[in-house]
Amino acid sequence: MTAFNGDQTSPRALDYDMATPAGLKQPNFDSDAVQAIMRNAEDSADAQYLLALLRLYGIGAAQDASRAVYHLRLAAEAGLADAESALGVMLYHGIGAQPEMHTAARLFSALGVMLYHGIGAQPEIQTAARLFRSAAAKGHAEALWLVGRCYYEGRGAAQNYTEAAAWFDRLWEECTAGAAGRGSAKGQFYLGVLNEYGYGVPKDTKRAIAWHLRAARQGLPESDYHLGLMHAFGRGFTRDLAAAATHFQQAAARGHGPSMLYLGKMCLYGQGFPADYDLALVWFEKAAATDDPTIAQEATNARDELKHLLKGAHRANVAAAARYDYGPPKPMAKAKAQEEEL
């Protein structure tokens, strides 16, 4: 790629813009760039992507939309976001392949997630939100919760809990109406949170519990965590620390850092478990190792403080044992004779 001049061979050469025909713009490659693309066609996802453009527009090679789709698939499988977007556009419009609406929607959704989180690029929240809406309009279930999440978090859209709830409800209706019938665990989780705290909907702990249970049964650790908190603090349940611990353990088994932190606290203070400082330290270490930004510093501080206290206690025990006079050691035969006399 170093042989290319300027930015005309950038992965951004194929712009995603549904306002243009098929969402695709013809690139402008000079002859040297075309030859360089041909030579490097098998070397990288970028090269596959650029070769797809040549095939699509017949630049330096015979025009062949189906071959363009082939090369875009290779680049998209390698994780190139622009190739995912371009392939989504082509599949959506049936260019070079039969229309594949669900696959197109999935690709739009995947690219939106990458731009939302800034994976492989600077975060583009507005673009991500637009891609989510585009995918949702094409019937992609996960995109429905992604749009709802934009409204819930106020990123890519003005924060609006009522609007978020509407998108999550729509997700639930579409999923349960389909063959799967299970719904999106993420959508169920967000509905649980909205009902739990009364965001955009009337506060209803019973509905919150029902949504969290559905998501937890599908293996979503965040809902197990919330159920643990509700048991621990008596929200919607009679306070039950043992039940809380069970939910935290289930979430922790799936790598959920906040649940690990709570398990450490419960072991430390003997809540829901007999007090066990060594086990508390294990949980604090596990929580710190997850690098979850919401709890990393607290878990690290708890781990370090408990380590310091345990080392201090160990030193005190060693010092106390050294001060105790057990007397000189007795020969084994003499000790055995003394025991027999008793």
HELIX and SHEET records of a PDB file:
HELIX    1   1 PRO A   11  ALA A   13  5                                   3    
HELIX    2   2 PRO A   21  GLY A   23  5                                   3    
HELIX    3   3 SER A   31  ARG A   39  1                                   9    
HELIX    4   4 ALA A   45  TYR A   57  1                                  13    
HELIX    5   5 ALA A   65  GLU A   77  1                                  13    
HELIX    6   6 ALA A   81  HIS A   93  1                                  13    
HELIX    7   7 MET A  101  HIS A  117  1                                  17    
HELIX    8   8 ILE A  125  ALA A  137  1                                  13    
HELIX    9   9 ALA A  141  GLU A  153  1                                  13    
HELIX   10  10 TYR A  161  ALA A  177  1                                  17    
HELIX   11  11 ALA A  185  TYR A  197  1                                  13    
HELIX   12  12 THR A  205  ARG A  217  1                                  13    
HELIX   13  13 PRO A  221  PHE A  233  1                                  13    
HELIX   14  14 LEU A  241  ALA A  252  1                                  12    
HELIX   15  15 GLY A  257  TYR A  269  1                                  13    
HELIX   16  16 TYR A  277  ALA A  289  1                                  13    
HELIX   17  17 ALA A  296  ARG A  323  1                                  28    
HELIX   18  18 MET A  332  GLU A  341  1                                  10    
END                                                                             
